[in-house]
Amino acid sequence: MELVEAGAVTAPPITTFDLSQAEAAHRLSESRHLRGKLVFAVRGG
């Protein structure tokens, strides 16, 4: 925990896409330019 508090360790970034942007998210993932996690936001209606 000390390393996190000191800023020596950071969490990977999270990139969020709406489910309607699945194609763009897939392209980003396949391009190998994505760092961290890819998350889809699914909103119920």
C-alpha positions as CSV (number, residue, x, y, z in Angstrom):
1,M,0.0,0.0,0.0
2,E,2.9,2.3,0.6
3,L,4.0,2.1,-3.0
4,V,0.5,3.1,-4.2
5,E,0.3,6.0,-1.8
6,A,3.8,7.1,-2.9
7,G,2.7,7.0,-6.6
8,A,5.3,4.4,-7.4
9,V,2.5,1.9,-8.6
10,T,-0.5,3.0,-10.5
11,A,-3.6,1.2,-11.8
12,P,-3.9,0.7,-15.5
13,P,-6.2,3.1,-17.3
14,I,-9.8,2.0,-18.1
15,T,-11.2,2.9,-21.5
16,T,-15.1,2.9,-21.5
17,F,-17.2,2.5,-24.6
18,D,-21.0,2.4,-25.0
19,L,-22.1,-0.9,-26.3
20,S,-23.1,0.8,-29.6
21,Q,-19.4,1.6,-30.1
22,A,-18.4,-2.1,-30.0
23,E,-16.8,-2.0,-33.5
24,A,-14.6,1.0,-32.6
25,A,-13.6,-0.7,-29.3
26,H,-12.7,-3.9,-31.2
27,R,-10.6,-1.9,-33.6
28,L,-8.7,-0.2,-30.8
29,S,-8.1,-3.5,-29.1
30,E,-6.8,-5.1,-32.3
31,S,-4.5,-2.1,-33.0
32,R,-2.5,-2.9,-29.9
33,H,-2.7,0.7,-28.8
34,L,-4.9,-0.1,-25.9
35,R,-3.3,0.0,-22.5
36,G,-5.2,-1.2,-19.5
37,K,-8.8,-2.4,-19.5
38,L,-11.6,-2.0,-22.0
39,V,-15.1,-1.7,-20.5
40,F,-18.5,-1.6,-22.2
41,A,-21.2,0.6,-20.5
42,V,-24.5,-1.2,-20.9
43,R,-27.5,1.0,-19.9
44,G,-30.9,-0.6,-19.3
45,G,-33.9,1.2,-20.5
